[in-house]
């Protein structure tokens, strides 16, 4: 639903960086069967499991066994939306958190395109999210956050206007599939400005593991009080 906050129509092409078993790709193909979906997954066995056990497939689904950032570097394709979901919870590869990475993402978006980043974090810790938002701001004019779960936030980046109001309007439009309308409306009520602060990460300095380890230790220490 989040792309509707920055677009007047659903994306006709989607790249999922960190496709795993294909939950997002499969759901998107269900509601938008004409859309092209490129699922990029470094572990081919996960893609095979998705095909065998979870119904992953379809004529407009294209699976790629590759690391996400090299895949972008080698591709000349552009998409309406890119989802970054490459986690081994709660860690994310450092080279997918940097300003240079988000520049590559921006270069692979069509005009009006959006990026969504799934940010996993320990409950009560916003350090990683704040740094990712600050880094995304170096490449995208608009960044919003959807605190969808206590341990997950989705960040939205766009190089045009985006707002909760636009998503709420889309939720009531005929273009939105009926089953998604209440979910889109609920999402619009959560959508807000990003958390301020946070360091900008670059390829030269992106201490993601240190930051996440520190967040885990802090939460654990507070739980012992």
C-alpha positions in Angstrom: 0.0 0.0 0.0 2.8 2.4 0.8 3.6 3.3 -2.9 0.1 4.9 -3.1 1.3 7.6 -0.7 3.5 8.9 -3.5 1.8 7.7 -6.6 -1.6 8.0 -8.3 -1.6 4.4 -9.4 -0.2 1.1 -8.3 3.4 0.3 -9.5 3.5 -1.7 -12.7 6.9 -3.1 -11.8 8.4 -4.1 -8.5 11.8 -5.4 -7.5 12.1 -7.2 -4.2 15.7 -7.2 -2.9 15.7 -10.1 -0.4 12.8 -12.1 -1.9 13.3 -15.2 0.4 10.3 -17.5 -0.2 8.4 -14.9 -2.1 5.6 -13.8 0.2 5.6 -10.2 -1.0 6.1 -11.2 -4.7 3.3 -13.7 -4.5 0.9 -11.3 -2.8 1.7 -8.5 -5.2 1.2 -10.8 -8.2 -2.2 -11.8 -6.8 -3.6 -8.3 -6.6 -1.8 -6.9 -9.6 -1.3 -9.8 -12.0 -0.2 -7.6 -14.9 2.7 -6.1 -13.0 6.2 -7.3 -13.5 7.9 -8.6 -10.3 11.6 -9.2 -10.0 12.5 -11.2 -6.9 16.2 -11.0 -6.0 17.4 -13.6 -3.5 21.0 -14.6 -2.7 20.0 -18.1 -1.6 18.6 -20.1 -4.5 17.3 -22.8 -2.1 14.9 -20.3 -0.6 13.5 -19.5 -4.1 13.2 -23.2 -4.8 11.3 -23.7 -1.5 9.0 -20.8 -2.4 8.2 -22.5 -5.7 7.6 -25.9 -4.2 5.8 -25.1 -1.0 4.3 -21.6 -1.2 3.0 -21.3 -4.8 5.7 -18.9 -5.9 5.4 -18.5 -9.7 3.5 -16.8 -12.5 4.3 -15.5 -16.0 5.3 -12.0 -14.7 7.5 -13.2 -11.9 11.2 -13.2 -12.6 13.5 -14.8 -10.0 17.2 -13.9 -9.8 19.8 -15.7 -7.6 22.1 -12.8 -6.8 23.3 -10.5 -4.1 21.1 -7.4 -4.2 23.6 -4.6 -4.7 25.7 -6.3 -7.4 22.4 -7.2 -9.1 21.5 -3.5 -9.3 24.9 -2.5 -10.5 24.7 -5.1 -13.3 21.1 -4.3 -14.3 19.9 -1.6 -16.7 16.3 -2.1 -15.8 14.2 0.4 -13.9 11.1 -0.2 -11.7 8.2 1.8 -10.3 8.9 0.4 -6.8 11.8 -1.3 -5.1 11.4 -3.1 -1.7 14.6 -3.7 0.4 14.0 -6.6 2.7 17.4 -8.3 2.9 17.6 -9.3 6.6 18.9 -12.1 8.7 17.0 -10.7 11.7 17.9 -8.3 13.2 20.9 -7.7 11.0 21.0 -6.1 7.5 24.1 -6.1 5.3 26.0 -2.9 5.9 26.4 -2.2 2.1 22.6 -2.0 1.8 22.4 0.8 4.3 24.7 3.4 2.7 24.2 6.6 0.8 25.9 5.0 -2.2 23.5 2.1 -2.1 20.4 4.4 -2.0 21.9 6.3 -4.9 22.0 3.1 -6.9 18.4 2.4 -5.9 17.3 5.9 -7.0 19.0 5.4 -10.4 16.9 2.2 -10.9 13.5 3.9 -10.3 11.2 5.1 -13.0 10.0 8.7 -12.7 7.6 8.8 -9.7 9.1 5.6 -8.3 9.5 4.8 -4.6 11.7 2.7 -2.4 10.5 0.9 0.7 12.9 -0.4 3.3 11.9 -3.0 5.9 13.7 -2.0 9.1 13.9 -4.7 11.8 15.0 -3.6 15.2 14.8 -4.6 18.9 11.6 -3.5 20.5 12.0 0.0 21.9 15.1 0.8 19.9 15.1 3.3 17.0 18.8 3.8 16.4 19.0 1.8 13.2 15.8 3.3 11.8 17.1 6.8 12.5 20.3 6.2 10.7 18.6 4.6 7.7 16.2 7.5 7.5 19.0 10.1 7.7 20.9 8.2 5.0 17.9 7.9 2.7 17.4 11.7 3.0 20.7 12.1 1.2 19.2 10.6 -2.0 15.4 11.1 -1.6 13.5 14.3 -1.2 10.7 12.7 0.9 11.1 10.1 3.6 8.2 8.8 5.7 7.9 6.0 8.3 5.2 3.4 8.9 5.7 1.8 12.4 3.8 -1.2 11.4 5.0 -3.5 14.3 6.8 -3.1 17.5 9.9 -4.7 15.9 9.5 -3.5 12.4 9.2 -0.2 10.6 8.8 0.4 6.9 10.6 3.5 5.5 9.3 5.1 2.3 11.5 7.1 0.0 10.4 9.2 -2.9 11.8 12.0 -5.0 8.4 13.7 -5.2 5.6 14.5 -2.8 4.3 11.8 -0.5 1.8 12.0 2.3 -0.6 10.1 4.6 -3.4 12.1 3.0 -2.6 10.9 -0.4 -2.6 7.3 0.8 -5.9 7.8 2.6 -7.4 9.2 -0.6 -6.2 6.2 -2.6 -7.8 3.9 0.0 -11.2 5.2 -1.1 -10.6 5.0 -4.8 -11.9 2.5 -7.3 -8.3 1.8 -8.4 -7.4 0.2 -5.1 -8.4 -3.5 -4.8 -11.3 -3.7 -2.3 -9.5 -6.2 0.1 -6.7 -3.7 0.4 -8.7 -0.6 1.1 -9.1 -1.0 4.9 -5.4 -1.9 5.2 -4.4 1.1 3.2 -6.6 3.4 5.4 -5.1 1.9 8.6 -1.6 2.3 7.1 -2.3 6.0 6.3 -3.2 6.6 10.0 0.3 5.3 11.0 2.3 7.1 8.4 4.4 9.9 9.8 7.6 11.9 9.5 10.9 10.0 10.1 12.6 9.9 13.5 15.1 12.8 13.6 18.8 12.3 14.3 20.9 9.3 13.2 24.2 9.2 11.4 24.5 9.1 7.6 26.1 5.9 6.5 28.5 5.6 3.7 30.5 2.8 2.1 33.5 4.0 4.1 31.6 4.0 7.4 28.5 2.0 8.2 28.8 0.4 11.6 25.5 -1.5 11.4 26.6 -4.6 13.4 28.0 -2.4 16.2 24.8 -0.3 16.3 22.5 -3.3 16.4 24.6 -5.2 19.0 24.5 -2.0 21.1 20.7 -1.7 20.8 20.2 -5.4 21.8 22.5 -5.0 24.8 20.7 -1.8 25.8 17.3 -3.4 25.6 18.5 -6.4 27.5 20.1 -4.3 30.3 16.9 -2.2 30.7 14.9 -5.5 31.0 17.0 -6.5 34.0 16.1 -3.4 35.9 
